[in-house]
Amino acid sequence: MVNKPDYILDIEKNDGILSIMRFHMFDGQALKYLDEKKYERVFEEGSVKTSGKAKWNEVVYKTAQPFYLHFVNDPEDDEQYWLNIYYKPDRRNELIFFTTQVLKPIKDGTNNNTTTEGQN
């Protein structure tokens, strides 16, 4: 089970339980790509390394659909992120389109990115 960020838990209090689609490993360029595409960051938690560089441990983006893209830094690899997409089940077809069309440029930029859950 995934630990949901408080931001998502607060949404669920008003809108009901959200479903989740999990993806393995995106590099840090995924965050940069989504920032450049003007996706709204609605939550972030980070720290500053001894080098003075900011490291984002968790980032949540909200899309227009609305989907919530929750990136979680992999504790074993500082440069990699897991992606959890929270969505309403009635938006599943839009989610499938989103993952194949919108996330494709990110996936093409990484070599080890696969989904962990199938489409039911």
Backbone as JSON Lines, residues from 0, in Angstrom:
{"i":0,"aa":"M","n":[0.84,-1.17,0.0],"ca":[0.0,0.0,0.0],"c":[0.89,1.24,0.0]}
{"i":1,"aa":"V","n":[0.49,2.23,-0.73],"ca":[1.23,3.47,-0.86],"c":[0.79,4.44,0.25]}
{"i":2,"aa":"N","n":[1.76,5.12,0.85],"ca":[1.41,6.17,1.79],"c":[1.0,7.4,1.01]}
{"i":3,"aa":"K","n":[-0.26,7.79,1.16],"ca":[-0.77,8.95,0.44],"c":[-0.34,10.22,1.15]}
{"i":4,"aa":"P","n":[0.04,11.24,0.38],"ca":[0.39,12.51,1.02],"c":[-0.87,13.14,1.61]}
{"i":5,"aa":"D","n":[-0.68,13.97,2.63],"ca":[-1.8,14.65,3.27],"c":[-2.64,15.41,2.27]}
{"i":6,"aa":"Y","n":[-2.02,15.99,1.26],"ca":[-2.75,16.73,0.23],"c":[-3.82,15.85,-0.41]}
{"i":7,"aa":"I","n":[-3.47,14.62,-0.76],"ca":[-4.41,13.68,-1.39],"c":[-5.47,13.25,-0.37]}
{"i":8,"aa":"L","n":[-5.08,12.98,0.85],"ca":[-6.04,12.6,1.88],"c":[-7.08,13.69,2.1]}
{"i":9,"aa":"D","n":[-6.66,14.95,2.06],"ca":[-7.59,16.07,2.2],"c":[-8.59,16.11,1.03]}
{"i":10,"aa":"I","n":[-8.12,15.85,-0.17],"ca":[-9.01,15.81,-1.34],"c":[-10.04,14.69,-1.17]}
{"i":11,"aa":"E","n":[-9.58,13.55,-0.69],"ca":[-10.47,12.41,-0.52],"c":[-11.55,12.67,0.52]}
{"i":12,"aa":"K","n":[-11.29,13.51,1.51],"ca":[-12.3,13.86,2.51],"c":[-13.51,14.5,1.86]}
{"i":13,"aa":"N","n":[-13.29,15.31,0.82],"ca":[-14.39,16.01,0.15],"c":[-14.91,15.27,-1.08]}
{"i":14,"aa":"D","n":[-14.03,14.62,-1.83],"ca":[-14.39,14.06,-3.13],"c":[-14.52,12.54,-3.13]}
{"i":15,"aa":"G","n":[-14.19,11.89,-2.04],"ca":[-14.23,10.43,-1.99],"c":[-12.89,9.83,-2.36]}
{"i":16,"aa":"I","n":[-12.8,8.53,-2.2],"ca":[-11.55,7.79,-2.42],"c":[-11.12,7.91,-3.88]}
{"i":17,"aa":"L","n":[-9.82,8.12,-4.08],"ca":[-9.23,8.16,-5.41],"c":[-8.53,6.83,-5.7]}
{"i":18,"aa":"S","n":[-8.6,6.39,-6.93],"ca":[-7.86,5.21,-7.38],"c":[-6.43,5.62,-7.66]}
{"i":19,"aa":"I","n":[-5.58,4.63,-7.84],"ca":[-4.15,4.92,-8.06],"c":[-3.58,4.04,-9.17]}
{"i":20,"aa":"M","n":[-2.76,4.64,-10.0],"ca":[-1.98,3.94,-11.02],"c":[-0.52,4.23,-10.68]}
{"i":21,"aa":"R","n":[0.29,3.18,-10.59],"ca":[1.69,3.34,-10.19],"c":[2.62,3.1,-11.38]}
{"i":22,"aa":"F","n":[3.67,3.89,-11.42],"ca":[4.72,3.75,-12.43],"c":[6.06,3.65,-11.73]}
{"i":23,"aa":"H","n":[6.96,2.88,-12.29],"ca":[8.31,2.76,-11.77],"c":[9.22,3.79,-12.4]}
{"i":24,"aa":"M","n":[9.99,4.39,-11.62],"ca":[11.2,5.13,-11.98],"c":[11.15,6.11,-13.14]}
{"i":25,"aa":"F","n":[11.12,7.33,-12.79],"ca":[11.37,8.43,-13.71],"c":[12.59,9.15,-13.17]}
{"i":26,"aa":"D","n":[13.39,9.72,-14.04],"ca":[14.51,10.5,-13.51],"c":[14.01,11.9,-13.19]}
{"i":27,"aa":"G","n":[14.86,12.71,-12.59],"ca":[14.5,14.05,-12.18],"c":[14.07,14.96,-13.32]}
{"i":28,"aa":"Q","n":[14.38,14.59,-14.55],"ca":[13.97,15.39,-15.7],"c":[12.44,15.42,-15.85]}
{"i":29,"aa":"A","n":[11.76,14.43,-15.3],"ca":[10.29,14.41,-15.38],"c":[9.71,15.63,-14.69]}
{"i":30,"aa":"L","n":[10.26,16.01,-13.54],"ca":[9.78,17.19,-12.84],"c":[10.02,18.45,-13.67]}
{"i":31,"aa":"K","n":[11.19,18.52,-14.25],"ca":[11.53,19.68,-15.08],"c":[10.58,19.77,-16.27]}
{"i":32,"aa":"Y","n":[10.3,18.63,-16.92],"ca":[9.39,18.59,-18.07],"c":[8.0,19.1,-17.68]}
{"i":33,"aa":"L","n":[7.47,18.6,-16.55],"ca":[6.13,19.01,-16.13],"c":[6.1,20.48,-15.74]}
{"i":34,"aa":"D","n":[7.16,20.97,-15.14],"ca":[7.24,22.41,-14.82],"c":[7.23,23.24,-16.1]}
{"i":35,"aa":"E","n":[7.98,22.8,-17.09],"ca":[8.02,23.52,-18.37],"c":[6.67,23.51,-19.08]}
{"i":36,"aa":"K","n":[5.9,22.42,-18.9],"ca":[4.58,22.31,-19.52],"c":[3.53,23.05,-18.69]}
{"i":37,"aa":"K","n":[3.96,23.74,-17.65],"ca":[3.08,24.58,-16.82],"c":[2.05,23.78,-16.03]}
{"i":38,"aa":"Y","n":[2.37,22.53,-15.67],"ca":[1.5,21.81,-14.74],"c":[1.64,22.47,-13.38]}
{"i":39,"aa":"E","n":[0.55,22.52,-12.65],"ca":[0.53,23.21,-11.36],"c":[1.06,22.3,-10.26]}
{"i":40,"aa":"R","n":[2.12,22.76,-9.59],"ca":[2.59,22.06,-8.4],"c":[1.68,22.48,-7.26]}
{"i":41,"aa":"V","n":[1.02,21.49,-6.64],"ca":[0.09,21.81,-5.55],"c":[0.63,21.38,-4.19]}
{"i":42,"aa":"F","n":[1.71,20.61,-4.2],"ca":[2.35,20.19,-2.95],"c":[3.79,19.81,-3.28]}
{"i":43,"aa":"E","n":[4.68,20.15,-2.37],"ca":[6.07,19.68,-2.49],"c":[6.7,19.62,-1.12]}
{"i":44,"aa":"E","n":[7.57,18.65,-0.96],"ca":[8.31,18.48,0.28],"c":[9.73,18.17,-0.12]}
{"i":45,"aa":"G","n":[10.66,18.92,0.41],"ca":[12.04,18.73,0.01],"c":[13.01,19.04,1.13]}
{"i":46,"aa":"S","n":[14.25,19.03,0.76],"ca":[15.32,19.35,1.7],"c":[16.48,19.94,0.9]}
{"i":47,"aa":"V","n":[17.4,20.52,1.61],"ca":[18.59,21.09,0.98],"c":[19.77,20.21,1.36]}
{"i":48,"aa":"K","n":[20.48,19.76,0.34],"ca":[21.66,18.92,0.56],"c":[22.8,19.78,1.11]}
{"i":49,"aa":"T","n":[23.84,19.14,1.58],"ca":[25.0,19.87,2.09],"c":[25.66,20.7,0.99]}
{"i":50,"aa":"S","n":[25.45,20.3,-0.26],"ca":[26.0,21.05,-1.39],"c":[25.22,22.34,-1.63]}
{"i":51,"aa":"G","n":[24.06,22.49,-0.95],"ca":[23.23,23.66,-1.16],"c":[22.16,23.46,-2.22]}
{"i":52,"aa":"K","n":[22.16,22.29,-2.85],"ca":[21.18,21.99,-3.9],"c":[19.89,21.47,-3.28]}
{"i":53,"aa":"A","n":[18.75,21.99,-3.76],"ca":[17.46,21.52,-3.28],"c":[17.15,20.15,-3.85]}
{"i":54,"aa":"K","n":[16.6,19.28,-3.03],"ca":[16.2,17.94,-3.45],"c":[14.72,17.8,-3.09]}
{"i":55,"aa":"W","n":[13.89,17.47,-4.09],"ca":[12.47,17.28,-3.84],"c":[12.22,15.82,-3.5]}
{"i":56,"aa":"N","n":[11.75,15.57,-2.29],"ca":[11.43,14.21,-1.86],"c":[10.07,13.78,-2.39]}
{"i":57,"aa":"E","n":[9.13,14.72,-2.42],"ca":[7.8,14.46,-2.96],"c":[7.3,15.71,-3.66]}
{"i":58,"aa":"V","n":[6.62,15.5,-4.78],"ca":[5.99,16.6,-5.51],"c":[4.65,16.08,-6.04]}
{"i":59,"aa":"V","n":[3.6,16.91,-5.89],"ca":[2.29,16.57,-6.45],"c":[1.92,17.66,-7.44]}
{"i":60,"aa":"Y","n":[1.57,17.22,-8.66],"ca":[1.06,18.11,-9.7],"c":[-0.42,17.82,-9.89]}
{"i":61,"aa":"K","n":[-1.18,18.86,-10.21],"ca":[-2.59,18.69,-10.56],"c":[-2.74,18.96,-12.05]}
{"i":62,"aa":"T","n":[-3.46,18.08,-12.73],"ca":[-3.73,18.27,-14.15],"c":[-5.17,18.76,-14.32]}
{"i":63,"aa":"A","n":[-5.53,19.14,-15.53],"ca":[-6.87,19.66,-15.8],"c":[-7.95,18.6,-15.68]}
{"i":64,"aa":"Q","n":[-7.64,17.32,-15.7],"ca":[-8.63,16.24,-15.81],"c":[-9.58,16.09,-14.62]}
{"i":65,"aa":"P","n":[-9.36,16.22,-13.37],"ca":[-8.1,16.38,-12.66],"c":[-7.49,15.02,-12.26]}
{"i":66,"aa":"F","n":[-6.22,14.9,-12.55],"ca":[-5.4,13.81,-12.02],"c":[-4.37,14.47,-11.12]}
{"i":67,"aa":"Y","n":[-3.89,13.71,-10.17],"ca":[-2.85,14.19,-9.28],"c":[-1.62,13.31,-9.49]}
{"i":68,"aa":"L","n":[-0.54,13.9,-9.95],"ca":[0.7,13.18,-10.24],"c":[1.61,13.32,-9.04]}
{"i":69,"aa":"H","n":[1.81,12.24,-8.32],"ca":[2.58,12.24,-7.08],"c":[3.93,11.57,-7.32]}
{"i":70,"aa":"F","n":[4.97,12.37,-7.41],"ca":[6.33,11.86,-7.57],"c":[6.96,11.7,-6.2]}
{"i":71,"aa":"V","n":[7.55,10.53,-5.97],"ca":[8.21,10.23,-4.7],"c":[9.64,9.82,-4.99]}
{"i":72,"aa":"N","n":[10.6,10.5,-4.38],"ca":[12.0,10.19,-4.58],"c":[12.31,8.8,-4.05]}
{"i":73,"aa":"D","n":[13.04,8.02,-4.84],"ca":[13.45,6.68,-4.43],"c":[14.58,6.81,-3.42]}
{"i":74,"aa":"P","n":[14.38,6.3,-2.2],"ca":[15.43,6.43,-1.18],"c":[16.73,5.73,-1.52]}
{"i":75,"aa":"E","n":[16.67,4.76,-2.45],"ca":[17.88,4.03,-2.83],"c":[18.62,4.67,-4.0]}
{"i":76,"aa":"D","n":[17.95,5.57,-4.72],"ca":[18.58,6.23,-5.86],"c":[18.09,7.67,-5.91]}
{"i":77,"aa":"D","n":[18.92,8.57,-5.46],"ca":[18.58,9.98,-5.29],"c":[18.09,10.65,-6.57]}
{"i":78,"aa":"E","n":[18.39,10.09,-7.72],"ca":[18.04,10.71,-9.0],"c":[16.75,10.14,-9.61]}
{"i":79,"aa":"Q","n":[16.14,9.17,-8.96],"ca":[14.97,8.49,-9.52],"c":[13.71,8.78,-8.68]}
{"i":80,"aa":"Y","n":[12.58,8.77,-9.37],"ca":[11.29,9.01,-8.72],"c":[10.3,7.92,-9.12]}
{"i":81,"aa":"W","n":[9.45,7.55,-8.17],"ca":[8.28,6.72,-8.44],"c":[7.14,7.68,-8.75]}
{"i":82,"aa":"L","n":[6.22,7.28,-9.59],"ca":[5.07,8.11,-9.92],"c":[3.79,7.37,-9.56]}
{"i":83,"aa":"N","n":[2.95,8.01,-8.76],"ca":[1.61,7.52,-8.44],"c":[0.64,8.53,-9.02]}
{"i":84,"aa":"I","n":[-0.3,8.08,-9.83],"ca":[-1.32,8.97,-10.37],"c":[-2.63,8.64,-9.67]}
{"i":85,"aa":"Y","n":[-3.2,9.64,-8.98],"ca":[-4.48,9.5,-8.31],"c":[-5.57,10.03,-9.22]}
{"i":86,"aa":"Y","n":[-6.68,9.3,-9.29],"ca":[-7.76,9.66,-10.23],"c":[-9.07,9.04,-9.76]}
{"i":87,"aa":"K","n":[-10.18,9.57,-10.27],"ca":[-11.49,8.98,-10.03],"c":[-11.68,7.85,-11.04]}
{"i":88,"aa":"P","n":[-12.24,6.71,-10.61],"ca":[-12.4,5.58,-11.53],"c":[-13.19,5.91,-12.8]}
{"i":89,"aa":"D","n":[-14.12,6.85,-12.73],"ca":[-14.89,7.19,-13.92],"c":[-14.06,7.95,-14.95]}
{"i":90,"aa":"R","n":[-12.83,8.28,-14.61],"ca":[-11.91,8.97,-15.52],"c":[-10.84,8.03,-16.08]}
{"i":91,"aa":"R","n":[-11.06,6.73,-15.95],"ca":[-10.05,5.75,-16.36],"c":[-9.65,5.89,-17.83]}
{"i":92,"aa":"N","n":[-10.62,6.07,-18.73],"ca":[-10.28,6.19,-20.15],"c":[-9.41,7.42,-20.4]}
{"i":93,"aa":"E","n":[-9.74,8.53,-19.72],"ca":[-8.91,9.73,-19.85],"c":[-7.51,9.48,-19.29]}
{"i":94,"aa":"L","n":[-7.44,8.7,-18.21],"ca":[-6.14,8.38,-17.62],"c":[-5.29,7.58,-18.61]}
{"i":95,"aa":"I","n":[-5.9,6.61,-19.26],"ca":[-5.16,5.81,-20.23],"c":[-4.63,6.69,-21.35]}
{"i":96,"aa":"F","n":[-5.47,7.59,-21.85],"ca":[-5.03,8.53,-22.88],"c":[-3.88,9.4,-22.35]}
{"i":97,"aa":"F","n":[-4.05,9.92,-21.15],"ca":[-3.04,10.77,-20.54],"c":[-1.7,10.05,-20.43]}
{"i":98,"aa":"T","n":[-1.73,8.81,-19.96],"ca":[-0.47,8.08,-19.77],"c":[0.2,7.73,-21.09]}
{"i":99,"aa":"T","n":[-0.59,7.51,-22.14],"ca":[0.03,7.16,-23.42],"c":[0.44,8.38,-24.23]}
{"i":100,"aa":"Q","n":[-0.25,9.5,-24.06],"ca":[0.04,10.69,-24.86],"c":[0.87,11.74,-24.12]}
{"i":101,"aa":"V","n":[0.45,12.09,-22.94],"ca":[1.1,13.19,-22.22],"c":[2.39,12.73,-21.55]}
{"i":102,"aa":"L","n":[2.38,11.52,-20.98],"ca":[3.58,11.05,-20.29],"c":[4.58,10.4,-21.24]}
{"i":103,"aa":"K","n":[4.19,10.17,-22.49],"ca":[5.09,9.53,-23.46],"c":[6.43,10.25,-23.61]}
{"i":104,"aa":"P","n":[6.45,11.59,-23.73],"ca":[7.76,12.25,-23.83],"c":[8.66,12.01,-22.62]}
{"i":105,"aa":"I","n":[8.06,11.88,-21.45],"ca":[8.86,11.58,-20.26],"c":[9.38,10.15,-20.34]}
{"i":106,"aa":"K","n":[8.49,9.23,-20.7],"ca":[8.87,7.83,-20.81],"c":[9.97,7.64,-21.84]}
{"i":107,"aa":"D","n":[9.87,8.33,-22.97],"ca":[10.88,8.21,-24.01],"c":[12.24,8.71,-23.55]}
{"i":108,"aa":"G","n":[12.23,9.57,-22.55],"ca":[13.48,10.11,-22.04],"c":[14.12,9.23,-20.99]}
{"i":109,"aa":"T","n":[13.42,8.17,-20.58],"ca":[13.96,7.24,-19.59],"c":[13.94,5.84,-20.16]}
{"i":110,"aa":"N","n":[14.8,4.99,-19.69],"ca":[14.92,3.63,-20.24],"c":[14.3,2.55,-19.37]}
{"i":111,"aa":"N","n":[14.01,2.85,-18.11],"ca":[13.58,1.8,-17.19],"c":[12.22,2.09,-16.59]}
{"i":112,"aa":"N","n":[11.28,2.55,-17.38],"ca":[9.99,3.0,-16.9],"c":[8.9,2.02,-17.32]}
{"i":113,"aa":"T","n":[8.24,1.37,-16.36],"ca":[7.15,0.45,-16.67],"c":[6.04,0.63,-15.65]}
{"i":114,"aa":"T","n":[4.83,0.25,-16.01],"ca":[3.72,0.32,-15.06],"c":[3.72,-0.93,-14.22]}
{"i":115,"aa":"T","n":[3.14,-0.82,-13.02],"ca":[3.03,-1.96,-12.14],"c":[1.63,-2.49,-12.06]}
{"i":116,"aa":"E","n":[0.65,-1.74,-12.57],"ca":[-0.72,-2.2,-12.52],"c":[-1.29,-2.2,-13.92]}
{"i":117,"aa":"G","n":[-2.05,-3.22,-14.24],"ca":[-2.66,-3.31,-15.55],"c":[-3.93,-2.48,-15.65]}
{"i":118,"aa":"Q","n":[-4.51,-2.47,-16.81],"ca":[-5.75,-1.75,-17.05],"c":[-6.89,-2.73,-16.91]}
{"i":119,"aa":"N","n":[-7.76,-2.52,-15.94],"ca":[-8.92,-3.4,-15.73],"c":[-10.18,-2.73,-16.19]}
